[in-house]
Amino acid sequence: MEKVNLEVRGMHCDNCVQSVTQALKDVEGVKLAKVSLEENQAQVTYDPAKASLETLKEAVKNAGYEVA
């Protein structure tokens, strides 16, 4: 398992946090996704054999948010 912190831009409320969290959890190989509105960050624990950093970033983008 690997851990990565993604800087997420465009979140404004708890619904945004839930959207990003669900988008990340829907990626195969993601074990844990913890999203913080205050820090504009998503902390993700994932299996690199099943998911890549690019896949995680793409999931956030597809949910309507930016990844720095």
Backbone hydrogen bonds, N-H to C=O, Kabsch-Sander energy under -0.5 kcal/mol:
donor,donor_aa,acceptor,acceptor_aa,energy
2,E,46,Y,-3.0
4,V,44,V,-2.2
6,L,4,V,-0.5
6,L,42,A,-3.0
8,V,6,L,-0.7
8,V,40,N,-2.1
9,R,66,E,-3.0
17,V,13,C,-1.7
18,Q,14,D,-2.4
19,S,15,N,-2.3
20,V,16,C,-2.5
21,T,17,V,-2.6
22,Q,18,Q,-2.5
23,A,19,S,-2.3
24,L,20,V,-2.3
25,K,21,T,-2.5
26,D,22,Q,-1.7
27,V,24,L,-1.4
30,V,27,V,-2.0
31,K,29,G,-0.5
31,K,45,T,-2.7
32,L,45,T,-1.8
34,K,43,Q,-2.8
35,V,33,A,-0.5
36,S,41,Q,-3.2
37,L,35,V,-0.5
40,N,36,S,-0.8
41,Q,36,S,-1.7
42,A,6,L,-2.5
43,Q,34,K,-3.3
44,V,4,V,-3.0
44,V,42,A,-0.6
45,T,32,L,-2.8
46,Y,2,E,-2.7
46,Y,44,V,-0.5
47,D,29,G,-2.2
50,K,47,D,-1.9
51,A,47,D,-2.3
56,L,52,S,-2.0
57,K,53,L,-2.4
58,E,54,E,-2.5
59,A,55,T,-1.9
60,V,56,L,-1.8
61,K,57,K,-2.3
62,N,58,E,-2.7
63,A,59,A,-1.0
64,G,61,K,-1.6
65,Y,60,V,-1.8
66,E,9,R,-2.3
68,A,7,E,-2.7
